[in-house]
Amino acid sequence: MKSIPESHQDLLKDETKAIAYLATLMPDGSPQVTPVWFNTDGEHILINTAQGRIKDRNMRARPQVALCIADPGNPYRYLQIRGKVDEFTIEGADAHIEALAGKYTGTYKYMFGKTGEKRVTYKILPRKVDAHG
């Protein structure tokens, strides 16, 4: 990703297994933060959630988000990303969560979903990036 400094590109790689902390905005303007699995398409940070969850509702209504991606080996080395949801879709979202399960658990089967839930993939375009540590 062009917007991420070379010094911190490793945090985006699958083998690093870094967790992103996603901040969304509640209807009253207060922040809501959730740890999430992620990967990239080379331009966007991609996350996945179930339709109807708080972060899903927040991002649909208010697409401005922030992410903190910390180095699993040194939490003081991290990326702070502010951006906007460019797109979201249910198309391919089940395959995306399976790929994320493979990245984070080593098993390409998502075991944490509820029966009947619909998955959504969100594409977040970084607008402001700060690298620390």
Number of C-alpha atoms within 10 A of each C-alpha: 14 9 15 20 13 10 10 19 14 15 21 22 14 15 10 14 19 22 20 27 18 21 21 25 21 16 11 6 9 9 14 14 17 13 13 15 20 27 22 15 9 10 14 20 21 21 22 23 22 20 15 13 9 16 22 21 17 20 20 13 13 17 18 18 23 23 24 20 23 21 21 14 9 9 11 11 15 20 23 18 24 19 18 18 19 13 14 18 12 16 11 11 20 18 15 22 25 15 19 23 19 15 19 17 12 10 13 16 15 16 10 7 12 8 6 6 11 14 22 22 24 23 21 26 20 23 11 12 17 14 17 13 12
